[in-house]
Amino acid sequence: MKQKFGKNERLCDPRLIGKLFKRGSAEVQTFYLYPFRVLYIYEHKNAPSLPQVLFSISKKQFKKAVDRNLIRRRCREAYRLNKESLFTSSPEVRPSYIAFLYLAKEITSYDVIEPAMKQILKRMGKLPQAPLKLPTDNS
């Protein structure tokens, strides 16, 4: 597997991003692992072959774009180097869309981000799949 992080792996579609961040949505699962909060969705119909990923760093916490970009680069690099642990599971089991929200209040080093990313990806590879919603008959 190539260790690239191409355009097809980046989550850019505003509709999907809105769906991922919709409050109270039953299809969005979440968990915390310092320094991240992870949101993810299982898509069954037109799921991409590779999970699409988004990294979010708070502008309120980090006023300077230089700091946000530094953290985002570290997170992307940790994901790029360790994403093969996510691919050990079958495509039907792994999430289709993932958002990593950086929650720490300070700039953490790569030595903190990488082990957290490894744990997250290992955990996501072992997560049980979300139950399918069956259409109900309202007659």
C-alpha positions as CSV (number, residue, x, y, z in Angstrom):
1,M,0.0,0.0,0.0
2,K,1.3,3.4,-1.0
3,Q,1.8,5.8,1.9
4,K,0.2,8.8,0.2
5,F,-2.5,11.1,1.3
6,G,-4.1,12.2,-2.0
7,K,-7.1,14.3,-2.9
8,N,-9.4,11.2,-3.0
9,E,-8.7,10.6,0.7
10,R,-9.6,14.2,1.7
11,L,-13.1,15.0,2.8
12,C,-14.1,18.1,0.8
13,D,-17.8,17.7,0.1
14,P,-19.8,20.3,2.1
15,R,-22.8,18.0,2.3
16,L,-20.8,15.2,3.8
17,I,-19.1,17.5,6.2
18,G,-22.4,18.9,7.3
19,K,-23.8,15.4,7.7
20,L,-20.7,14.5,9.8
21,F,-21.1,17.5,12.1
22,K,-24.9,17.4,12.4
23,R,-25.8,17.4,16.1
24,G,-28.0,14.6,17.4
25,S,-27.6,12.5,14.3
26,A,-28.0,8.8,14.9
27,E,-25.6,7.7,12.1
28,V,-22.6,9.6,13.4
29,Q,-20.5,7.8,16.0
30,T,-17.9,9.5,18.1
31,F,-15.2,8.8,20.7
32,Y,-12.4,10.7,22.5
33,L,-8.8,9.9,22.7
34,Y,-6.5,12.8,23.8
35,P,-5.8,15.0,21.9
36,F,-8.5,14.1,19.4
37,R,-12.3,13.7,19.2
38,V,-13.1,11.4,16.4
39,L,-16.4,11.5,14.4
40,Y,-17.1,8.9,11.8
41,I,-19.9,7.6,9.5
42,Y,-20.5,4.3,7.9
43,E,-21.8,4.7,4.3
44,H,-23.2,1.6,2.7
45,K,-24.4,2.8,-0.7
46,N,-21.8,4.9,-2.5
47,A,-18.9,4.6,-0.1
48,P,-15.4,5.5,-1.4
49,S,-12.8,2.8,-1.6
50,L,-10.6,4.7,0.8
51,P,-12.0,6.4,3.9
52,Q,-12.2,10.2,3.4
53,V,-10.6,12.1,6.3
54,L,-10.9,15.7,7.6
55,F,-8.6,17.4,10.2
56,S,-10.0,20.3,12.2
57,I,-8.1,22.6,14.5
58,S,-9.9,25.3,16.4
59,K,-9.4,28.9,15.3
60,K,-10.6,30.0,18.7
61,Q,-7.8,28.1,20.4
62,F,-5.0,28.8,17.9
63,K,-5.3,32.3,16.6
64,K,-2.4,32.2,14.2
65,A,-2.8,30.2,11.0
66,V,0.9,29.1,11.3
67,D,0.1,27.2,14.5
68,R,-3.0,25.6,13.0
69,N,-1.2,24.5,9.9
70,L,1.7,23.1,12.0
71,I,-0.7,20.9,14.0
72,R,-2.7,19.9,10.9
73,R,0.6,18.8,9.1
74,R,1.6,16.7,12.2
75,C,-1.9,15.1,12.3
76,R,-1.9,14.4,8.5
77,E,1.6,12.9,8.7
78,A,0.7,10.6,11.6
79,Y,-2.4,9.5,9.7
80,R,-0.5,8.9,6.4
81,L,2.2,6.8,8.0
82,N,-0.2,4.7,10.2
83,K,-3.4,4.3,8.1
84,E,-2.5,0.7,7.0
85,S,-3.8,-0.5,10.4
86,L,-7.2,0.8,9.3
87,F,-7.0,-1.3,6.2
88,T,-6.6,-4.6,8.0
89,S,-10.4,-4.8,8.3
90,S,-12.7,-5.4,5.4
91,P,-14.1,-2.4,3.5
92,E,-17.6,-3.0,4.7
93,V,-16.5,-2.8,8.4
94,R,-14.3,0.4,8.3
95,P,-15.9,3.8,8.3
96,S,-16.3,5.8,5.1
97,Y,-15.9,9.3,6.5
98,I,-13.8,10.4,9.4
99,A,-13.2,13.7,11.1
100,F,-10.4,14.3,13.6
101,L,-11.0,17.3,15.9
102,Y,-7.9,18.5,17.7
103,L,-8.9,19.3,21.3
104,A,-5.7,20.1,23.1
105,K,-5.2,23.7,24.2
106,E,-1.5,23.8,23.3
107,I,0.6,22.7,20.4
108,T,1.6,19.2,21.1
109,S,4.7,17.5,19.6
110,Y,4.6,14.8,17.0
111,D,5.6,12.3,19.7
112,V,2.2,12.8,21.4
113,I,0.1,12.9,18.2
114,E,1.5,9.8,16.5
115,P,0.8,7.3,19.4
116,A,-2.7,8.7,19.7
117,M,-3.3,8.4,16.0
118,K,-2.0,4.8,16.1
119,Q,-4.4,3.9,18.9
120,I,-7.3,5.6,17.1
121,L,-6.7,3.8,13.8
122,K,-6.3,0.5,15.6
123,R,-9.5,1.0,17.5
124,M,-11.4,2.0,14.4
125,G,-10.2,-1.1,12.6
126,K,-11.8,-3.2,15.4
127,L,-15.0,-1.2,15.9
128,P,-18.2,-3.1,15.3
129,Q,-20.1,-1.8,12.3
130,A,-23.1,0.5,12.9
131,P,-26.4,-1.3,12.5
132,L,-28.3,-0.8,9.3
133,K,-31.4,1.2,9.4
134,L,-34.3,-0.7,7.9
135,P,-37.1,1.3,6.4
136,T,-40.2,1.1,8.5
137,D,-43.7,0.6,7.0
138,N,-46.0,3.4,8.3
139,S,-49.2,1.8,7.1
